[in-house]
């Protein structure tokens, strides 16, 4: 029997815990605790090794599944398709979601740079995509991610595409859900609010701070509907 990747084990555990808790943030924390226990039981010098190396990939896949299923189970399913970037139509990946760049000093032989966003939401007509509504960058920890997205956020927003970020980063959740005076915003929290059209958080807590940008992950279809109507 082939060995299951650590990231897939974390994904499976997350959904197992979610079935019992019906809570994304709780399921994620329980998965983290399970991973640490597994590492300790295996006698690893660093019990968090597996979590540190695989949780990022696991979160990306969990976030993608949440977004895709949310749209699939909504009234938008007839007109909106949501796909992984890697599975999007080739002309979209190499067209509106990429561009030619010229290496410094070059005037010929440009190279194609691709945005490599994680999820793409497209409006369909006649069964074919006619517009990219929004794209989603999914990361469990910001870890300077906003700096990587600076270039593409401005480029894609200039093409009428909403650029969104999905995370469970603790500093983001604490800031957005604080009912009293929010904790001092980190640089990534401050800049991300200016950079992204939406920041979706895997939390069941009510968003209090800047709800025009911060959203709980269950609001994806609401925003897609809003953007379609406003087009």
C-alpha positions in Angstrom: 0.0 0.0 0.0 1.6 3.3 -1.1 2.5 5.7 1.8 0.2 8.6 2.2 1.9 12.0 2.0 1.9 14.0 5.2 0.0 16.9 3.6 -2.8 14.5 2.6 -2.9 13.1 6.1 -3.4 16.6 7.4 -6.1 17.2 4.9 -7.9 14.0 5.8 -7.6 14.8 9.5 -8.9 18.3 9.0 -12.1 17.1 7.3 -12.5 14.4 9.9 -12.4 17.0 12.7 -14.6 19.4 10.8 -17.3 16.7 10.7 -17.5 16.7 14.5 -16.8 20.4 15.2 -18.4 22.0 12.1 -15.8 24.7 12.7 -12.9 25.5 10.4 -10.6 27.1 12.9 -11.2 24.4 15.5 -10.6 21.7 13.0 -7.4 23.3 11.9 -6.1 23.6 15.5 -7.1 20.0 16.3 -5.2 18.9 13.2 -2.2 20.8 14.4 -2.4 19.1 17.8 -2.7 15.7 16.1 0.3 16.3 14.0 2.4 17.3 17.0 1.3 14.1 18.8 2.1 12.0 15.8 5.6 13.5 15.7 6.1 12.9 19.4 4.9 9.3 19.1 7.4 8.7 16.3 10.2 10.0 18.5 11.1 12.9 16.3 13.5 15.4 17.8 11.3 18.1 16.4 7.6 16.9 16.8 6.4 19.8 14.7 8.6 18.9 11.7 5.8 17.3 9.8 3.4 20.2 10.4 6.0 22.8 9.5 6.8 21.1 6.2 3.3 20.0 5.1 0.7 22.3 6.7 1.1 25.0 4.0 0.3 22.6 1.2 -2.6 21.1 3.2 -4.1 24.6 3.8 -3.9 25.5 0.2 -5.8 22.4 -0.8 -8.4 22.8 2.0 -9.1 26.4 1.0 -9.4 25.5 -2.6 -12.0 22.8 -1.8 -14.0 25.1 0.4 -14.2 27.8 -2.3 -15.0 25.3 -5.1 -17.7 23.4 -3.0 -19.3 26.7 -1.8 -19.9 27.8 -5.4 -20.9 24.4 -6.6 -23.6 24.2 -3.9 -24.9 27.7 -4.6 -27.3 29.4 -7.1 -24.1 30.5 -9.0 -23.2 27.0 -10.1 -25.1 27.5 -13.4 -23.1 30.6 -14.4 -19.9 30.5 -12.5 -17.1 27.9 -12.7 -14.3 27.8 -10.1 -11.1 25.9 -10.9 -7.6 25.4 -9.7 -5.3 27.7 -11.6 -3.4 24.8 -12.9 -6.7 23.4 -14.4 -8.0 26.6 -15.9 -8.3 26.9 -19.7 -4.9 27.3 -21.3 -5.8 30.6 -23.0 -6.8 32.1 -19.7 -3.6 30.9 -17.9 -1.3 32.2 -20.7 -3.5 35.2 -21.5 -5.2 37.4 -19.0 -3.6 35.7 -16.0 -0.1 36.1 -17.4 2.0 38.6 -19.4 5.2 38.9 -21.4 8.2 40.3 -19.5 11.5 41.4 -20.9 14.7 40.5 -18.8 16.7 43.6 -17.9 18.6 45.0 -20.9 16.7 42.8 -23.4 14.6 44.2 -26.3 13.7 40.9 -27.8 12.9 37.3 -26.7 10.5 38.1 -23.9 9.6 35.5 -21.3 6.0 34.7 -20.2 5.4 35.2 -16.5 2.4 33.5 -15.0 0.5 34.7 -12.0 0.2 31.2 -10.5 -2.8 32.2 -8.3 -4.3 29.2 -6.6 -8.0 29.4 -7.6 -9.8 31.2 -10.5 -13.5 32.1 -10.6 -15.0 32.6 -14.1 -18.3 33.8 -15.5 -19.7 31.5 -18.2 -21.9 32.0 -21.2 -23.0 29.1 -23.4 -20.8 26.8 -21.3 -17.6 28.7 -21.9 -15.8 31.2 -19.7 -16.2 34.8 -20.9 -14.8 36.7 -17.9 -12.4 36.1 -15.0 -14.3 37.5 -12.0 -11.8 36.9 -9.2 -8.6 35.0 -8.3 -7.6 33.6 -4.9 -4.2 33.3 -3.3 -4.3 30.7 -0.4 -1.7 30.6 2.3 -1.9 29.5 6.0 0.8 32.0 6.9 1.4 35.3 5.2 5.2 35.1 5.6 5.7 38.1 3.4 3.2 36.6 0.9 1.7 40.0 0.3 5.0 41.2 -1.1 4.9 38.3 -3.7 1.4 39.4 -4.6 2.1 43.1 -5.0 2.9 42.9 -8.7 0.0 40.6 -9.8 -2.6 42.2 -7.6 -2.1 45.6 -9.3 -1.9 44.0 -12.8 -5.0 41.8 -12.4 -7.1 44.5 -10.7 -6.2 46.8 -13.6 -7.8 44.1 -15.8 -11.1 44.1 -13.8 -10.2 41.0 -11.8 -10.8 41.0 -8.1 -7.7 39.7 -6.2 -8.4 37.9 -3.0 -6.3 36.3 -0.2 -7.4 33.3 1.9 -5.6 32.7 5.2 -5.9 31.4 8.8 -2.9 33.6 9.9 -3.4 34.2 13.6 -2.5 37.9 13.5 -5.1 38.5 10.8 -7.8 36.6 12.6 -7.2 38.3 15.9 -7.1 41.8 14.3 -10.3 41.2 12.2 -12.4 39.6 15.0 -11.4 41.9 17.9 -14.5 43.3 19.5 -12.6 45.8 21.5 -9.6 47.9 20.5 -7.8 45.6 17.9 -4.2 44.6 18.5 -1.6 46.7 16.9 -1.7 45.8 13.2 1.4 44.1 11.8 2.9 45.4 8.6 1.4 42.5 6.7 -2.1 43.2 8.1 -1.8 46.9 7.2 -0.5 46.4 3.7 -2.7 43.5 2.9 -5.8 45.6 3.5 -4.7 48.0 0.9 -3.5 45.2 -1.5 -6.4 42.7 -1.7 -10.0 43.3 -2.6 -11.0 40.7 0.0 -9.1 38.8 2.7 -11.1 35.6 3.6 -10.4 34.1 7.0 -11.1 30.5 8.0 -13.0 31.5 11.2 -16.5 31.3 12.5 -16.0 34.5 14.6 -17.8 37.6 13.5 -15.7 40.0 11.5 -15.6 43.3 13.3 -12.6 45.3 11.9 -12.8 46.6 8.3 -15.5 44.2 7.1 -15.3 45.7 3.7 -12.1 43.8 3.2 -12.0 41.0 5.8 -14.6 38.3 5.4 -15.2 34.8 6.8 -14.6 32.1 4.2 -18.3 31.4 3.9 -18.9 34.8 2.2 -17.1 33.9 -1.1 -20.4 33.4 -3.0 -21.9 36.6 -1.6 -19.0 38.6 -3.0 -19.1 36.8 -6.4 -22.8 37.5 -6.7 -22.1 41.2 -5.8 -19.3 41.5 -8.4 -21.4 39.9 -11.1 -24.3 42.2 -10.5 -22.0 45.3 -10.4 -20.4 44.4 -13.8 
